[in-house]
Amino acid sequence: MSQFKHVSYLWDDAKAAELAGDEVALLIYRSNLLGADLRLTNYGGGNTSCKVISKDPLTGSEVEVMWIKGSGGDIGTLKKSGLAALYVDRLRSLKNVYRGVQYEDEMVELFNHCIYDLASKAPSIDTPLHGFLPFKHIDHLHPDAAIAIAAAKDGKKITQELFNGTIGWVEWKKPGFELGLQLKQCLDENPGIRGIMLGSHGLFTWGDTAYESYINTLEVIEKCAEYLEANYGKKGSVFGGQKIDSLDEAGRKKQAAAIAPILRGFCSSERHMIGHFTDDARVLEFINSNDLDRLAPLGTSCPDHFLRTKISPLVLDLKPGEDLSDVKALQERLAPAFEAYRQMYTDYYNTCKHDNSPAIRDTNPVIILYPGVGLFSFSKDKQTARVAAEFYTNAINVMKGAEAISEYTSLPRQEAFDIEYWLLEEAKLQRMPKPKALSGKIALITGSAGGIGKAIAKKFVDEGAVVILNDMNTERLDAAGEEFKKQYGKDSYTTAVLDVTNEQQINAALETAALAFGGIDIVVNNAGLSISKSIGDHTEKDWDLLYDVLVKGQFFVTQAAVATMKKQAIGGDIINIVSKNALVSGPNNAGYGSAKAAQLHLSRLNAAELGADSIRVNVVNPDAVISDSNIWAGGWAEGRAKAYGVTVAELPAYYAKRTLLNQIILPADIADACFAFTGGLLNKSTGNVLNVDGGVAMAFVR
């Protein structure tokens, strides 16, 4: 609709008509529309509900039931399975046993006595905020435009004047039973209002139908955004004006790729973290401004923001175009800043903690700002790191709006702590699945668009890692990327065109890893080819190609990856996919077999040199992995069949029969071997060879 400029009107009358009569379906539809516009709410933030009349399964009488987004969900992707359903009268009757604000946390367990649909999701802490209001449909969102007003020093006055008293105001209060009662009190004292602004927090709006609630929500947020837009520039320059200039886009990416592994190393002092980088224009406007030093330490206001970003960011004291090539000097220069941040966070915890507070969590920063370059975020996985960056961008929007109309205010440290270390939040964290073996790890498997490489990449992602898919064949790489996106989601991988004989592409792939995830932990040198010819038929071109791809490729990919690993200073794994042919002599195999032998010994040499940096180098020796493998193209299968006196069709059975275990070897078997080296049980193992060939006695290392 044309009247909306700052929000997206997505309602489809035809789609809604299909859902007519099913208020829960309309709730889900409305929720998904609201969640699709990040200007309305953040990922995982906000809450929506509806109240319907249903039959009590025990008495058959009609009862009012509230359906509401359950704990830990996201309205943008909400389904019915993500909703909690509660008897409204039972929920409201909890007032009779409520012992006061000091005991409000105990009410959460009592929500379970109000459950209507036993298959529904666990109720969230926001449940009473919706339950005590009488409206059929309610939206509780965290739009930047509204929070900017809610976090402004004069927020209450501005809200009153902007909406002529039609939007109520409730001062900051931690979400919970008490806040639900305060919302009801605000409504009782201001009958006829269309919504309530929560100080430093967010917005409540409602309607008698799903559509009325949707429109009301959009109109209120649109009005907030219009007000902010009208006031930008009235006080002069945004954020006090620009202090420094950004590098150009290419320069920002180059600088970010250079420093990301160093930052990741510092942030991974307690556990491996995954990074995210953004140089969004909104971020640059803030980090390049005169007000950065004043506003950044204040921290964020909305609970959804600081729960994901920590109380405040770390701002790097670096010039945009500084030479970052001296890694050791840069590490020494940045170390005090990280120590100071950790001490600040420790002091914050010690000052604010209660007798029953959970133990202090990781003291490293989540958000790191590099003026003139961009924002880095680090967390347990890519999605969480990306979302943290999105939330801090929301916080920037809030600061910008609040500064334009008044003065930005953040939550007092104690209030922030009481949210961050809330026992209910801790319980939610404790219920989360334990990290997988490769959680927080970043892997580059050369030639990972098919065959053994793709199987290894899938195994690593299954075990919690993120991967840089790569191949020299762009069509094959694109297809692999789409497969991973469909199977694992966009945050599990990135892609890079990579010919391991091309130094520029090797460096570009490592830069891609640094920008997408923060660095590299595991490199599997898997890319290869095979040429089976007699000594007389071998050409210099054959020889050079084998040694360029297998030996030089392995060396130069390792060399580039090790440079990144040393920046991180948290160790790493190099796994080289070699072959039983590195140890076994056979006909028509001089070029390939000798190159594989060179790969094997190069692995030993690298292991000897890199141990001091806690970088492990190990070898997996496969044999006869035929499935989906490029190695069998180009006449290799015909050459091996000729050498063994069998047909190409008979090769798999021939290879299996000559093994001690009489087994056909699959790509997944090689992936399992790679995981064995990287999964944590062999962290004190380097320089080893693991045969995955079904048992070929001649290939025994000893």
N, C-alpha and C positions, 0 to 999 in steps of 0.2 A: 504494500500500500504506500502511496506517495507521501503520506504524512510522516512516515518514519525515515529519518536520515541516519540516525546513530545506532539503530538496532535493526535486525532483520525480521520482517514479517513473513513467516513461512507457513502460516495456516492454510490448509487446502480444504475447502468446504466439501469437496467430493469425497476426500479421504475421511474426513470427520463424519460425514453422513453414513459411511459404511460402518462406523463404530457407534452410531446413535443408539442410545439405550444401555450401553455398557460403559458406565462411568469410570470403571477401573481401566478399561482399554483407552478411554479418552485421557485419563490421567497419564498413562504411559506415553501416548501420542504427544500430549502437551509437554511433558518432561523432555522427551527426545528433541523436540523443536527448540526448547529453551537451552538445552545443553549443547545444541549444534552451533550456537553463537557465543563465542568466548567473550564477547563484550557484555554478556548477560551473567555468566558465571564461569568459574574455573573448573578444570577437570576434577571430578570427585567432590566438588563443593556444592553447597546448596541442598535444598530438600523440597520435595513437593508432596502434596497429599490430596486425598478426596474422602468424603464421608458419604456412605450409601446405606440404604436400608436393606437388610438381609434377614434370612431366616436363621434363628438360633438352631443349630443341629440337635440340641438336646431337648428344647421345649417346643420348637416349631413356631414360637412367637417371633414377631418382627423386632429386630434390634438395629441400632445404629452402629456401623462398623467403619473405622478409619483405616484406609490403605495409605501407607506412607513409605517413602524410600527407606530401605533398611540400612543397617550399619555398614559403612565402607563402600557403598555403591556410587555410581556416577549417573546423573540424570540423563546425560547425552546418550548413554548406551543401556539405559534401564529397560529391564523386562519384568514380567509379572513375578518371576522367581526372585527378583531383587527387592520386592516389596514386603513390608510387614503389615499384618492386618490385626487390628485390636478392637475389642469392645469399647466403645466410647464411654459408656456409663461406668464401666469398671475403671477405666483410666482416670476419669474425673473423680471417682470415689477415693482415689489414692490421697486426695487432700485430707481425708479423715485420719490418715496415719502418718502424714508428713510431720516430722519433728523439727523442721527449720533448716535454714540454709547450711548449717554446719554438718547436717546429716543427709543432704540431698543426694549424695552419691548412692546411698543405700536404696533409693527409689528405683534405680535402674533394674535391679533384680526383680523388683515387684512388677515391672512391665510384663514379665513372663506370665504373670497371673491374669493378664488382660488379653492374651493372645486369642484371636478368633480362628484364624487359619493356621493349624498346627504345622503346615508345610512351608509357612512363610519365613522370610529372613528375620534374623534377630533385630529387634527395634533399636534405633539409634538414640543417642542422647538428646536429639532434637524432638523426639516424639511428643513430649508435653507442650512444646512450643506451638504445635499444631492442634493438639488435643483440646486445649482449653479455649480455643477460639471457635466460634459457632459456624463458621463459613464452610460451605460444601467443598470448595476447592481453594487451596492455599499454595502460594509459591514463596519460598524463602531462598533468596539468591544473594550472590556476592558480586554485583556488577561494579566495575571500577568507578563509574560515574557516581553511583550512590555512595560508595564507601568514601570517595573523595570528600563528599559533604559530611558523611558520618564521622570522618577522621579530622575534620577541620576544627580549629579552636572555637569557632562560632557556629558549629554545625547545627545545634538545636535551633538557634535563631534563624539561620538561613533556611532550614527546613520549614519552619513555621511561616516565614514570609513567602517563600517560593511556592508553597502549595496552599497558601491561605487557610491553614489549619486543617486541611484534609488528610494530612499525613501526620500521625502521632510520632512521639519520640520516647525512647526508653534508653536511659544511660547504660554505658557498658556494664554487662554482667555476663559472666561465663555461662555458656549454654547449659541448660539443665532444668530441673523442676522449678526452681525459683524464678528463672527467666520466663518460663511458661506462665506462671502466676502474674508476673509483672506485665506481660503482654495483655492478659485478660483485664488487668486493672486499667491499663492504658485505654483499652477499648471501652470499658465501662465509663471511664471519665471523659471520653471523647466519642460519643455515639455518632455513627454516620461517617467516620473516617474511612478512607479507601486503602490505607496501609500504615505501616509503622516502620520508622527508621530506627535501627539499633546502633547506638553510639559505637564508633570504631569497628563496626562489625558487618552490617549488611542491611537487607531490606526484606520486609514482609508485605505481601500484597495478596489479594483474594478476589473471589467472585462466586456467584451462585451456580455458575456452570463452568466447564473447562475453558470454553471460549472467553467468557467474561473475565476469568482470572488471567488468561493469557494476554488479552488486550489491556487489561488494567496494568499488568506488569510492564508491558512494552511502553505504555504511555507514561508511566511514572519514571522509568529509566530514561526514556527519550527526553523528558523535561529536565531531568538532572543533567544529561549530557549537553543539552542546548544551553543551559545556564553556565556550565563550565566553559563551553566554547565562546560564549559571549564575553566572558571575563578574561580569557587568555590575552595577554598583552596589555591589560589595563594597568598592571603594576610595573610595566617595562618588560624586559626580556624574561623568557621562561627560565626558571632555575638560576636566576641571577646573571644570565648571559653566558656565552661560550667562553671558556678559558683556554682550551687547546683545540687544535684541528685534528680530525681523524686522519689516519692513513687512507689511501684509496682502497677499494675493495680487495684488490689483489694483494696489496701490502698488508692489510689486516689479516687476511687468510694466511699469508706466509708467516707473519709474526705469531699468530695464534698457534699454528702448527709447530713452530719452533719451541714455544714455551709450554704448551699443553702437557707434554710428558713430564716436565719438571714439576709443574703444579700438581699433576696427578700423583707423582711420587710422594710429595709432602702430604697430600690429602689421604694417601693410602698407608699412613704410618700405623694404623690399627687394623685395617682390613683393605683389601683391594677395592678400589672405587672405579666406577665408569664415569666418563666425562661427557659434557655437552658444551658446545660453543655457539654463541649467537652474536651477531653484530647488527641486530635489528636497529632501525633508525631511532626508535624510542629509547633504546638502551644507550645509544651513542649520544643522544641529546642530553641525557642525564649524566653520564660518566665524563663527558667533556665540559661540564658546566662549572661555574664558580661556586654553586651551592652543594656540590658533591660532598665536600668535606664536612659540611654542616648536617646534611640530611642523612647520609649513609649510616653514620653511627646510631641514629635514632631508632633504626629498625622499622619493622612493619607494624601494622595495626590489626588487620583482620586475622583472626586465629588460623584460618586456612592458609594464609601466606606464611607466617613464621613457623608453623608446624613443619613446613617443607623447606624453608630457606634458612633456618636458624634465625636467631634474634637480630643479627646484623651481618653484613658482608665483610670480606677482607678486600681492601683497596690496595692495589700494587703501586708502589712508589717507583714507577718505571716510565721513561719517556716512550711515546708511541714507536719511534723509529730506532730505538736503541739496538746496538749490535748484541745479539744474544748467542753468538757463536762460542764464547768461552763458557762452557757448561759448568765447570767446577766453580768458577768465579761467580756465576749467576746463582748457583745453589747456595754458596756461602753468603751471598748478599740477601737472598730471600729467606734463609733459615730464621733469622731473628724476627721477621714479620710473622711467620707461622707460629713461632714460639710465643710471641706476644698475643696472638689471637687465641691460642690454646689456653694461655694464662688468663686472658680476659673471660673466656667462657667458663673456666674453672672457678674463677672468682664469682661470676654470676651465679653459678650453681651453688657454691658454698654460702653465699650471702642469702639466697632465696630459699634454700631447701628446707623441708619440714622433717620431722622425726621419721615419718613413714615414706619419704620420697624415694622413688626408684634410684638405683645407682646412676651416677653420671654416665652419659653416653659419649660417643665419639666427640672429641673436642675440636676436631678440625673444621674449617669453614666448609659450607656447602656452596656459597656464592662467592666468586672472586671477580673483581672488576679491574680491568686493565684500561685506563683512560686512553682514548684514541684508537683502541683496538676492539674491545668487546667484553662480553660477559662469559665466564666459565662457570659451570656448575658440576659438582661431583656428588654421586650417591651410589647406592648399592647396585643399581642397574640402570640401563639406558633410559627406560621410561621415567623412572623416578627423577633422574638427573634432568631430563628434558622438561618434565612437568615443574620441577623446582625453578628452572629458568623462566618458564612461562609465568609462574606465580610471582617471581621477582619483577618481571616486566609489568604484571598487574600492580604490584606495589609501587613501581615507578609512576604508572598512570595515576594512582591514588595520590601520591605526593605532588605530582604536577597539578592535579585538579585542586587539591586542598590549598596549595600555595597560591594558586591563581585567585581564589575567592576569599582566603583568610590566611591561616597559618597551619601547616601540617602538625598533627600531634600523634605520637605513637603510644602504644600501651605502656604503662609503668612496668618496669622490669619484673616486679613481683607478680603482677597479673599475667604477664607473658609466661613466666616460669610456671605458674599454677595451671596454665593450659598445657605447656610443653611436657611437664612432668606429672600431669594429672594421672591418678591411678587408673582411671578408666581408659585413658589413651595408652598407658603402659599395658593394660590387659589386652587391648586391641593388638598391640605390637607382639605380645607373647603368643597370641593366637595365630599369627601369620606363619606360613610354612617355613621350615628351616631352610637356610640357603643351600643350594645345590653345590656339588663339588667344585664346579667351575664358575660359580657366581662371582661377578666382579672381574672376570678374566676376558682378555681381548685376544683373538686368534686370527692369524692370517695363514691360510692354507693355499699355497700356490697351485694353480690349476684346479680350482674348486668348483667349477661350473658343471662338472660331471665326474662319473667314475669314482675312483678311490677318494679324490679330493672332496667331492660333494658329500660322500658318505661320512668323511671325517668332520666336515663342517656341520652336518646335521647332528652327529653324535655330540659335538661340543655344545651346540645350542641346546640340545636336549638336557645337557648337564649344567646349563646356566650361563654359558659364555655368550659373547657376541662375536660375530665373525666378519671379516672382510673378504667377501667372495670376489674371485678374480679369474680372468682367463684372457687369452689373447684373441679369442673368438668372441666378438661382441654380441652376436646373435645368441650364442650358447650362454653367455653371461647374462644377458637380459632375461632369458627364459629361466635361468636358475634364480635370479633375483625375484621374479614373479612367483616362482614356486615357494621361496622362503617367505615372501610377504604373505602369501595365502596361508601357509602352514604355521608360521611363527609370529607374524606381525612385523610392522615396519621398524620396530626398535631392536630387532634381533640381528640385523646385518646392515652392511653397506657394500657397495661394489666398486671395483677399480679394474680398468683394463690393464693387464700386466703380461708383458713378454719378459721373461726372466733374463733375457740377453740384452735388455734395453735398460741402461742405468737410469735414464730419465723417468721411465715408467716405474721402476723400482722405488725411486725416491718419491714419486707422486703417490704411489700406493701407501707408503708409510705416512705421508702427509695426510692422506685421506683417513687413515686410521687415527691419527692424532686429532684431526678436526672432528671426526664423528664420535670418537670414544675416549680420546685422551692419550692414546699411546698404543703399546703392544706388549703382550705377555707371552704369547705362544706363537712360534713360527713353525709351520710344517712345510718343509721343502719337498713337495710332491710332484711338481710339474716335470714332465719327462716325455721322452719319445724313445723308440727303439728301431734299430736297423739291423737286420740279420743278413749278413753276406759273408762269403768266404773271403779269405785274405786277398785272393787275387781280384775279387770283384769290388772290394772296398775302394772308395774314392776319397780324395782329400776333403771334398765337400762333405761326404758322409761323416768322416772323422771329426772335422771341425764342428759340425752341427751337434753331434753327440756330446762333445766336450764343452761346447759353449752352453748348451742347455743344462746338462746334468752336473757338470763340475763347476764351471764358472758361474752358472745361474745359482747353484746352491751357495757358492761362496759369497757372491755379491748381495744376494738377498739376506743372507746371514749377517754380513758386514753392516748393511743398512739397518737391520732390525736391532743388532747389538748396540748401535749408536743410540737408538731410542731407548732401549732397555737401561743403558747406563745413565741416561738422563733421569729416568724414574728411580733408579737405585733401589729397586725392590726385587731384583732377580728376574728369572724368566726361564722359558723352555724352548730349545731348538730341537725339533725332531726331523730327521732326514729319512725319507722313504727311499731305501736303496734297493737291494734285490739279492736273492740267493746267488745270482750270477756274479756278485762281488767276491764270492768264495769258491764257486764251483766252475770248473773248466768244462767247456763244451765246444762243439764245432760251430762254425759260421757265427762267431760271437766276439771277435777280437775287439772291435770298437766299443760295442755296448758293454761287454763284460769288464773291459779295462777301465772304462769310464765309471762304472759302478764301483769297482775296487778303489778308484780314486775318491769317490764320494765317501766310501766307508772310512778310509784312512783320514780324509779331511775332517770327518766327524770326530775322530779320536783327537786330532790335533786341536780342533776348536774346543773340545771338552777340557783339554789340558790347560788351555789359555784362559778360558772364561770362568773357571770354577771360582776364582777369587771374587768375581762379581755375582756369585750365586746364580749364574746362568748355566743350566744343565743342558748338555748336548747328548742326545741318544739316537739310536738307529732302529728302525723297523725294517726287517727284511721280508718282503712278501715274495710269493712266487705264483705265477699262473693265475693272476686275477683278471679274468676275461670280461666279466660283466660290465657293460657301459664304459669301457676303458678305451681311450684314444691310442693306447700303446699297441693295440692289435691292428690298428690301421696301417696303411702304407706298406703292405707286403710282409709285415713281421709274422703274422700267423702262418702265411704260406711258407715263409722261410723256416720257421720252427718245425712245421709239419714235415717239410722236406728233410730237415736235419734228422728227425726222429723216425722217418719212414712211415708216417701215418697221414690221413687226410685232415683237412682243417676241421671238419665236423667231428673228428675223433679226438681232437686235442684236449678238450676238457676232461674226458674220461681217461685219456692217456696220462695227463698230469696228475689226476687224482690217484690212479693205480700205482704210480711210482712213489707215492708218499707212504710213510709208516702208518698214518692214520686213515689212509684211503679217503681223503676228504677233498671236495672242491672248495677253493678259497674264494670268498666273496669280499666286496669292498667293505662291508660292515665289519668283517673280521679285522681288517687293517685299522678301521676306526676304533675298534675296541682296544687294540694294542696301543694306539696313540693316547687314548684316554687313560690306559694303565700307567703311562709315564707321567701324565699331567694331572691326574685326579687327586693327588695329595698323598698317596701311600708310598710313592717313590721319590719324595722330595730330597732324599739323601743319595740319590742314584744318578750317576752321570758316566758317559763313556761306554754305555752298554749297548748290546745288540739283541733285539728280540725277534726271533724268527717266527713268521706266521706263514708257513708253507706246507702245513699238513705233516711235516716231518720228513726232511730230506737229509739223510745221514751225512752226505758229502758236504752239506752246508753248515754242519755243526761248527761253532766257533772254536770249541775246545774238544 
